[in-house]
Amino acid sequence: KGGGSSSAQIAVDEEEDYESAGALIVTSWEP
């Protein structure tokens, strides 16, 4: 919950947080 790239990857592992993780990853890539 609000950590970094690692947290996002962990969330991706869980289907429930898959969407949330995707959003976090995209946000990280954005400037």
SEMAR-693833 format. One record per residue: residue number from 0; residue in three letters; x, y, z of N, C-alpha, C, O, CB in turn. Coordinates in pm, whole numbers, plus 32768, in hexadecimal, padded with zeros to 4 digits. Atoms other than C-alpha are relative to their C-alpha. Glycine has a CB too. Layout:
NUM|ALA|X|Y|Z|X|Y|Z|X|Y|Z|X|Y|Z|X|Y|Z;
...
This chain:
0|LYS|8055|7F87|8000|8000|8000|8000|8058|807D|8000|8088|80A6|806A|7FA0|8001|807C;
1|GLY|7FB0|7F87|8005|80BD|8133|7F8A|808F|7FE4|802B|80B7|8003|809B|7FC4|806C|8059;
2|GLY|7F74|801E|7FDB|8226|80BC|7F7F|805C|8025|7F8D|809B|808F|7F8F|8011|7F6B|8024;
3|GLY|7FAA|7FE3|8073|82E1|80A7|7E37|7FEA|7F99|7F94|7F82|7F57|7F90|8094|8003|802A;
4|SER|800F|8061|806C|831C|7FD0|7D06|7FEC|7F74|803B|7F9A|7F27|8009|807B|8003|7FA2;
5|SER|800D|8085|7FC3|8346|7E9F|7DE7|7F70|7FE8|802B|7F38|7F7E|800E|8060|7FF2|8078;
6|SER|808A|8010|7FD1|81F1|7ED8|7E85|7FA4|7FE6|7F89|7F4B|7F91|7F91|7FD1|807D|804F;
7|ALA|8055|8011|8075|8156|7EF5|7D2D|800C|7F71|7FCC|7FA7|7F31|7FAE|8026|8067|7F91;
8|GLN|7FEE|8088|8032|81EE|7DAC|7CBD|7FB7|7F9C|805A|7F77|7F3F|8029|8096|7FDC|7FF7;
9|ILE|8043|805B|7FA3|816C|7D00|7DF6|7F69|8004|7FE8|7F27|7F9D|7FE5|8021|8025|8094;
10|ALA|8090|7FF1|8017|8010|7D8C|7DB6|7FDA|7FB7|7F80|7F71|7F77|7F7A|7FD9|8097|7FF8;
11|VAL|801E|8043|807F|801F|7D0A|7C51|7FEF|7F6A|8019|7F9D|7F29|7FD9|8070|801A|7F97;
12|ASP|800A|808E|7FE1|8052|7BB1|7CE5|7F72|7FDE|802B|7F3F|7F72|800C|8064|7FD9|806E;
13|GLU|8089|8019|7FD2|7EFB|7BD1|7D84|7F9D|8035|7F9A|7F9C|80AC|7F7B|7FE7|8041|808B;
14|GLU|8060|7FD4|8065|7DE3|7BD8|7C85|7FA8|8070|8035|7F85|80CB|7FEB|7FA8|7F8A|7FD3;
15|GLU|8058|7F99|7FC7|7D11|7CA9|7D72|803E|808B|7FF3|7FF8|80EC|7FD6|7FE3|7FE1|8094;
16|ASP|7FBE|7F7E|8008|7E14|7DBF|7D71|8042|8015|7F78|8090|8072|7F65|8069|800E|806F;
17|TYR|7FC2|7FF5|8084|7E73|7D87|7C06|7FE6|808A|7FC3|8042|80CE|7F96|7FCB|7F92|7FA2;
18|GLU|8021|7F7E|803B|7DB9|7EBD|7B8D|8048|8070|804B|8084|80C7|800C|7F67|8018|8003;
19|SER|7FBF|7F98|7FB1|7E3D|7F92|7CAB|8095|8004|7FE0|80CF|8070|7FCE|7FEA|7FE8|8098;
20|ALA|7F71|8007|801D|7F9F|7F1B|7C67|801B|803D|7F77|8079|808C|7F68|8033|7F6E|8006;
21|GLY|7FED|7FCA|8087|7F7D|7F6A|7AF4|7FFC|8097|8004|804F|80D9|7FC5|7F96|7FCB|7FA0;
22|ALA|800B|7F6E|7FF9|7F0E|80CC|7B47|807D|803A|8041|80B2|809F|8013|7F81|8029|8050;
23|LEU|7F88|7FCC|7FBB|8033|80FA|7C36|8078|7FFA|7FA3|80C5|805A|7F9C|801D|7FAE|8081;
24|ILE|7F8E|800E|805B|812D|8079|7B36|7FF9|806D|7F95|805E|80AE|7F79|8001|7F73|7FBE;
25|VAL|800F|7F9A|8069|80A2|815F|7A27|8023|8089|8039|8068|80D8|7FF9|7F70|8000|7FC7;
26|THR|7FE4|7F7E|7FC3|80B0|8286|7B16|8096|8010|8013|80CC|807D|7FFD|7FB7|800E|8088;
27|SER|7F70|7FF8|7FE9|821A|8234|7B69|8048|8022|7F7E|80A6|8071|7F7D|8037|7F7B|803B;
28|TRP|7FBF|7FE5|8080|8275|8237|79F9|7FE8|808F|7FD5|803E|80CC|7F94|7FCD|7F9F|7F95;
29|GLU|801C|7F77|802B|81CD|8387|79C6|805F|8061|8047|808C|8045|80B6|7F6D|8026|801E;
30|PRO|7FA5|7F9C|7FC7|82A5|84BE|7A06|7FC6|8043|807C|8007|8099|80B8|8022|8069|7F98;
